[in-house]
Amino acid sequence: LMHTILIYYSIFIIILGSLFNLLNFICLYRMKKRNSQNIYLGALSLADLFNIQVNILIPILLYEFNFYNFVKNWQNFSHLCILYGYFVEIGLLLPVWIMVVLAAERFFSIMWPLSKNVFSTRKHAKRTLFILTSIVFIWSLYKLKTPGVEIFSTFEQRNLEIESSCRQMTLPYMVNISTILWAIAPEFLTLILNLLIIKKIKITTSP
């Protein structure tokens, strides 16, 4: 029962998440007077859209709709597995760190409003996104030395066919560090920044 609920819930997330993230990006992109916040939000929409396709849609196609049968005879399927693992890492890291950058810019704007025109510009936002994306892409290269399609999946506990086509985990310490980088560190930083923003607003508005 839980497995069935998970599948339908995932399909629901894929449809709505893809639709609204795409609409968000189009609306933000077509705005005539885009500021740095809109650029970050547009990038976040694309990153979330990518994450949904890679980390939800592809596993469902592989495990639930037997999409694996269409590609299992490809000569370089193992290379596709490894490349997929690389994209999984990017999809996990990029959205959460864009959120950190977004919270950091709001924090700096509130703490030092007179300097807002220095770091809250479209040019600065594009430069920051380029640097962040480059760091994520470079860091995620470690996945080329660890598994591609994970042997254990949320959608199906074990897939022996895919297991035989992909490598075992070879860099567990890197996987643990990366897990902290996308599951713990960005959420903690975002929470701290937002708490500091609330504190600053309360101090500023208090009589």
Buried (B, 14 or more C-beta within 10 A) or exposed (E): EEEEEBBEEBBEEBEEBBEEBEEBBEEBEEEEEBEBBBBBBBBBBBBBBBBBBBBBBBBBBBBBEEBBEEBEEEEEBBEBBBBBBBBBBBBBBBBBBBBBBBBBBBBBBBEEEEEBEEBBBEEBBBEBBEEBBEEBBEBBEBBBEBBBBBBEBBBBEEBEEBBEBBBEEEBEEBBEEBEEBBEEBBEEBBEEBEEBBEEEEEEEEEE
